Amino acid sequence: MMTGFTDAEIQELAATVHKRVNVGCGRYAMGYWTNLDSDPMVAATIHAEVPPMPFDDGALDHIWACHFLEHLDYDTGQEFLTECYRCLEPGGRLGIVVPDTREIVRRWYNQTGDAVQYPEYTWWDINDLDNICHLFLYSTIQDSPHRWSYDQDTLARAMAQAGFVQFKLIDKYRDPRLANGAWYQVGLDGWKEYRPERGDE
């Protein structure tokens, strides 16, 4: 039973699951979303390589891609963002979260003494540049390495080049779409068209 939702809201979520897609879900499939991943061993709704996105023009109202974009090279990443724009209906929302390269490098440069746990019970000292490379810049510790780096400004620019507008910073600790809140990530919501009344949805 989901908490914080009325029965009517849960029924609406269930009826519209086909309009929300969680791209690159990995181990973090979300309830009441269509979960998409290329790995056939992952419990996803759809197994497919993207881009291209396997959806019709304007078929979706919300796309979420958390720690996915950085696994694509720059050109393929732009193709993915353009595909997201195509698949969203007017007013549709795209949420993207990536490692925050500016904040990661700032903490390394200032030797802040931070550590990152990945995987569980394995800690990496980010005062060490080799660890920064293994974890974030190249991500050699994952099956799929990182192929591009972003900060808030370059993420906004990439999304804007695909047509998205009216950006809102994602709360990197408390957004309910996140599997894990963490200092080393940055995310933006962007919309397919501007709506003055949108506010803080």
Secondary structure by P-SEA (a helix, b strand, c coil): ccccccaaaaaaaaaacccccccccccccccccbbbbccccccccccccccccccccccccbbbbccccccccaaaaaaaaaaaaaaccccbbbbbbccaaaaaaaaaaaccbbbbbcccccccccccaaaaaacccccccccccccccccaaaaaaaaaaaccccccccccccccccccccccbbbbbbbcccccccccc
